[in-house]
Amino acid sequence: MDLSVLTRPTRTSVPATIARVALGLALVGAGVSHLTVAREEFQAQVPDWFPVDEDVTVLASGAVEIALGASLVVLSRWKVAVGLVAAAFFVVIFPGNVAQWMEGKDGFGLDTDAKRFGRLFFQPVLVAWALWSTGALRALRRARD
């Protein structure tokens, strides 16, 4: 497998570029809200079993989201690698969404089991968005060949 394709400049379409920048800006916005106005709301997504303090977890994940989002916007040369990291981040935080549903925690208007369950289906969309908008899917296919 040729992993150099992950750092090679990759062309993406205008819609993919717009989607990458939009995802980056959304992550920066979410990260800032982790650190400010929505700290308590985000704590609802920290599983009871997670061994780190809820507030510390929210602050750390907010900082990661800001860094990832900014990287998606400004590090276009590294967009494939950043896209892979962003997709992995969305996978890593998914247990928090599952825990919010299973533990029945309210947050962000997710105040019923049905709403919390429905939200679970958005996480794969974020993973796909990160992979497609950065050209990471295409790069992974090329690396395999």
N, C-alpha and C positions, 0 to 999 in steps of 0.2 A: 504494500500500500504506500503510495507516494504522498506523504503528508505535506510536502512543500506547497501543494495547491491551497492549503489553508491560509497561507500568508502571501500568495501571489495576488497582484491586483486583478480583480474580477469585475467585469462589466455587468451591470444589472439594468433592467428596463426602467423607464421613468416611473411607471406605477410602483415598481418594487422599491425604488429609491425614495419615493414619497412615503410609502408604507414604512420603510426603515426609519426615516426621520420622524414620522408620526409616532411610531412605537418608542423611539428614543425620548421624544418629548413627553409622551405619556408616562414613561418610567421615571423621568426626572420629576414630573409633577407628583406622581405617587410617592416617590422617595421623599420629596419635600414635605408632603402631607404626613408621612410617617413620623417626621421629626417635629411637626408642628400641630396642625389643627385636627388630625385624625389619629393621633397616637392611641387613644383609648379604643377607637373602632378597630384598629389593626391588632390590638391585643386579643381581640376575640378570635383571631386566626392562629394564635399560638396554642398548640396542643397542651393540655394539662400535663401530659407525660414528658414534655420537653424539659430538659434539665437546666435550662438557662432562664433567668428572670424574664418575664414577659416584656417589660419595658426595654431591657437591654436588647432583647431579640428584635423588637420593633425598630429600635434606633439603628441597630447593625444592618438589618435588612433594608432600611431606608437609605442608609449610606451606600449599600451595594447597588440599590436601584438607581440612585443618582449617578454613580460611576458608570454603570452599564448603559443607562440612557444617554449620558453625555458621550460615551464612547461610540454608541450607535450613530450619533449625529455627527461627530467630528472626526472619528478615525476611519474614514471610508476606505483607506488602504488596507486596514485590518478588519473590515466588516465581516468577512467569513468567520474568522476566529471569534470576534465579538458576538456574532450571531449564534455560534455554537455555545458560547458561555451563557448568553441570555437564555437560550432554549434549555440548557442544563439548570439554570437558576429557576425557571418556571417549573421544571420537574421536581427540583429539590423542595420548593415551597408548597407543592401540591398536598403533602400530608397535612399541612395546616388547614387547607380548605376542607379536606376530608374530616379532620378533627372538629372544625367548626360545625359541620353538618351533624356528625355523630354525637358531639357533646351539646348540641342545641344552643350554641352561643349566638346571640344577636350581634349584628354589626353591619353597617352600610345598608340598612334596610332589609337585610336578610333575616327576617324575624319569624320565618316559618321553616319547617323542615323541607317543604317543597322548594322554596326559594333557595335555601342553602344547597339542596341537592342539585337543582338546576344550574347553579353557579359552577359546579364541578365540570360541566361540559365546556366551559369557556377556557379552561386551562390548556387543553390540547390545541385550541385555536391560537393561543398565545405562542405555544411551542412552534406550531406551523408557521405563524406570522414571522417569528424570529428567523427561522430557517429559510423561508422563501425570500423574504425581503432583503436578506444579506447575501443571497447567492450560495448559502452554505449547503443546501440540498444538492445543487449542481456540482459544487466543489467536492462533496463527499462521493458523488457518483464517479467523478473523474479520478479521485484518489484510489478508488476501488479498481478501476480499469488498468 
